[in-house]
Amino acid sequence: MASIPSCDANTISEPVTAQEIQRFVTQYASRLECVTRLHLALDAIFEEEPRAERWAEPLERLIADTAAEQGAKISGGCHSSLCRYDVELSSAMKSSKIADSLDRRVIDAAAGTPFEVASVHNGSPSKYRTYFYTTAAPAAFIGPLKKEMKADKQI
């Protein structure tokens, strides 16, 4: 069993703005040694997070509509502060720009609403997992993410 060392990068005590929440997640996503750990942490948090229909359902519709417009196949869903989707692009769409475009369209469509999100994804340009996370404070996933990223972990 391998050990993943701590990735404690907490430079923001408690993020309270959308920009601080994004900066908090980006501090992990931008460090190569922390990327795998971030994705494992987001998966674990998503699995434990309860579903909040008032937040999840409108975002799921938005994501589904955006994916359909892009011709992408998706599977996944949203809970109360995180969404997790597996995305597969058709062979005609296999480009990292398309992957970024799908996330960007969802982010732009949700901007200025109670469903405002940012994203982080992992995988190949044609098949990847994307996590949309709320940028509205207080973001329920922040505390668990701090804890997951700080502790040593066995995989």
Number of C-alpha atoms within 10 A of each C-alpha: 5 7 9 16 15 16 20 16 15 14 11 12 8 15 19 14 14 18 12 17 23 18 16 21 20 15 17 21 19 11 13 9 14 19 19 14 22 21 19 15 19 22 16 14 20 21 12 11 17 13 16 12 13 12 18 18 16 14 23 18 12 17 26 19 13 19 20 12 10 17 15 19 15 18 11 15 21 25 22 20 25 27 23 22 19 17 21 21 20 13 8 8 16 15 15 12 11 16 23 14 14 20 22 17 16 22 20 12 17 18 14 10 9 12 20 20 28 22 21 20 20 15 11 13 17 18 18 16 18 21 24 23 28 25 23 19 14 16 19 16 18 20 12 16 17 17 13 21 23 15 13 14 14 9 8
